[in-house]
Amino acid sequence: MSGDLHSEHSPPIHKDYGNGHSNGGDFLHPSMTQDQALHRIRTAGSISISPELFEKLYLSPANNVKGDLRKTFANPTPLALIGFLIALNPLACDLMGWRGTGGVGVGAAGVGTYYFFGGLLMILGGLGEWLLGNTFPFVVFSSFGAYWLSLGATFTPAYAAQSAYGQDTAAYYASFAFFFVFMGLVCLIYLVCSLRTNVAFVIIFFSLVLAFSCLSATYWQAANGNMATSATLQKASGGILFVTCVVGWWIFAAIMLASLDFPFALPVGDLSNFIKPGSARRSKAETADGGV
């Protein structure tokens, strides 16, 4: 996203974010003079979106990318989000044991949603973010797409993930727990990165770190034969994931409303100014050095 335009002896021109256009793009750029910028504002219909709306629509700080892809392609973010939610929300309910769910094969009934909602839609959403140059959501969505595909494969009998261990289910549980340990580590890194996005995203990753920790402990306790403790931890992980889903549905609704230019918006807690961007600090330091 380009910055405010200004000439050497005139106040900056601020972008016009009105006219109902929110697709973004490189409508104004720093190389333009003030007169050229005003002419383009008068004669063109599509205007760059504000940084706040950008972060709500793409879950990523506004970035500088070449081309006009955000006017050409649809926003892939809600596609990945709905894939994540439709895969995760039923699993959270299963883990909590609602309506008689749970049991030894908890989660196995959702294999189809893991493949086609969690896996397929999140991978497609990640590829869309990659095309638009949004690195953070690209990595997040793609990695979670791979997570859902991996989980689906684990529950698919043809892959023989559990049957390969024969009667040694304790070894299977102990090994499977490490998958959740390192997913928790990935989410911890995402949590730190999300401090430059919005409050809702921070809550999602914080709850995911807790949930993956509980899931790993669930399987380790099962491996040790502590089934009662394992069941308690399993329900706790389901409850935490349910909180993740509630916030996820909120973000999804906020993005869909914003994409259709509704006259009202759902707040997601913008954190773009919570941690100043490194480029701004470097620019300030260079300005200070140049003035010495």
Secondary structure by P-SEA (a helix, b strand, c coil): cccccccccccccccccccccccccccccccccaaaaaaaaacccbbbbcaaaaaaaccccbbbbccccccccccaaaaaaaaaaaacaaaaaaaacccccccccccccccccccccccaaaaaaaaaaaaacccaaaaaaaaaaaaaaaaaaaaccccccccccccaaaaaaaaaaaaaaaaaaaaaaaaaaaccccaaaaaaaaaaaaaaaaaaaaaaaaaacaaaaaaaaaaaaaaaaaaaaaaaaaaaaaaaaaaacccbbbbccccccccccaaaaaaaaaaaaaac
